[in-house]
Amino acid sequence: VDVNSNNQPVCGPYAPTGTWLHVAGRWTGLSKAVFVNGMMVGERNPAAIAMMDAHDIVIGCDENAGVTGLFWFGRIDELQVYDRALTDQEIMMLAGG
């Protein structure tokens, strides 16, 4: 699991095969974190400023200069995107905790 900005990844453990996980990434504008099943597994604080561009959002891969790569090999279900950073407690509730 990787949330990346300006080549500064926040990584968690590799996902086991054959099981569903709740994975959440949070970007507050100052820090970024990765959660698996409601538990924070990685954080970078302070994080590099996120680079914004006019490209579409891609889910399950990365896109740079029109070239896609770093593909997620697995299924993605019930994707949600919020217009604010969720709290640790909100992420835990969404994960079923």
N, C-alpha and C positions, 0 to 999 in steps of 0.2 A: 504494500500500500504506500503510495507516495503522493504528497502534495508538494509541488515544485514551483518555485518562483526564482528567477534569476540564478538558476543552477544551485539553489540552496534547498535540497530536499528535506522533508520531514518524513521519516520512514517508520513503518511498523513491521510486525512479523509477516512473513509470507502467508497467504491464505491457504488453509488446507484444502485438498480436493474432496469433493463429494459431500460438502456441507454448506449450508447457507450462512452468511455472516451479515450483520448490519454494519456498514462502513459509513462513517461520516467524516467529512473534512470541514474545518472551520477556518475562515480568514476574517480577522477582526479589523484589518487595516494596519495593525501593529504586530500581530502574532498570527501564526497558523498552527493548526493541530490536526492530528488524525485520531479517530476513535474507532475501535472495533468492538462490537457488541456492547456499546455504551461506555467502554473504558478507554481513557486516553492512552495511546501507545507511542505517541511521538509529538513533540512540540518544538517550535523554533520561535524564540522570543528574545529580542525583537527580530522580526523577519524582514527580508528585503522587500522593498516596495514592489507590488505586483505590476508587471508590465501589461498595459491594456492596449488592444489594437482593434481594428475594425473587423477581424475575422469572426465567423460564427463560433459559438460554443460547441465543442465536440465532447461527447461522453464516451469513455472507453478507449481513448487514444489521445495522442498529443499531435498538434499540428504546428509546423513551423515553415514559413515561406511556402505555403501551399502543399507541403509534403506531410503526410500522416505517418505516424510511427508509434512506438511504445504501446502496442495494442494490449488491452485487457482481454485475457483468454478466460472467459467464463460468462455467466449470465448476469444481467443487471435487471432488477425488478423493483418496481415501486419507487422510482427516482423522484426525489423532491428537491427543489431549489428554493431557497428563502431569500428575501430581500434584506436580511439582517443576520448577524452572527447569533446562533443559538447558544444558550448557556449550557454548561456541563449537565445540569439537571434535565433540561429539555432534550438533549441528545440521549441521555440515559432512558428517559421515558419513551422516546421514539424507538429505541432498541428493545423495548419490552422489559426494562428493568425497574 
